[in-house]
């Protein structure tokens, strides 16, 4: 399919809504009118990246690296010319840096509380530990 213009596209949902400033987070975008695998793009603030069309209502983009933490507007285009008018917000957060974990060793059976010390750790239901 060529670079047709004027086709109405709509962006209604994205997940996750946040990622680290280092970029690289795969972001799922849901909407309507997705059609061009070759020309589909996502724009995070001013940064434009290639999109992968999954269906006529779903696409995926990799969040680019951000200079600073904070909210950016995400828009999509099927031709690199016409962009969605009402983008959604994506929040860039600084990466977590871990300095210390206590205890350093735990039994395989688990059930032990672990204290993690570092920077940029904020209370959230989306943060979890994986061992």
C-alpha positions, 0 to 999 in steps of 0.5 A, spaced: 500 500 500 502 506 498 503 513 501 495 515 501 493 521 505 487 523 508 485 517 511 482 517 518 486 514 524 484 514 531 489 512 537 485 510 543 489 507 548 497 505 549 500 500 554 504 501 558 504 509 559 511 509 562 518 507 561 525 509 563 528 515 559 533 510 556 528 508 551 527 501 548 520 499 552 515 496 547 509 500 547 502 497 544 498 502 541 490 501 540 486 505 535 482 505 528 485 505 521 491 502 521 493 500 514 501 501 512 506 497 515 511 500 510 510 507 512 507 507 519 510 511 525 510 513 532 512 520 535 514 520 542 514 528 543 518 530 537 522 523 536 519 519 530 520 511 530 518 506 526 511 502 528 509 495 527 502 494 525 499 488 528 492 489 525 487 494 523 486 496 530 493 495 534 500 497 532 507 497 536 513 502 537 519 502 541 519 508 545 526 512 543 531 515 548 529 521 552 533 527 554 529 528 560 524 525 564 517 527 564 510 527 560 510 527 552 505 526 547 504 520 543 501 520 536 501 516 530 501 516 522 500 511 517 504 515 512 509 520 515 505 526 513 498 525 517 498 525 524 493 523 529 490 530 532 489 527 539 495 524 542 496 520 548 501 521 554 507 517 555 511 518 562 518 518 561 521 516 568 529 516 570 532 509 571 532 505 577 539 505 580 540 499 585 546 500 591 544 495 596 540 489 597 539 486 604 540 480 605 544 478 599 543 471 600 536 468 601 534 460 602 531 457 595 524 457 599 523 464 599 518 468 604 524 473 606 523 480 606 528 483 602 530 491 602 532 494 596 536 501 597 537 505 591 535 512 587 529 513 583 525 508 586 518 510 587 512 507 590 508 504 585 503 497 583 507 496 577 514 495 580 516 488 582 522 484 584 524 478 580 530 473 582 
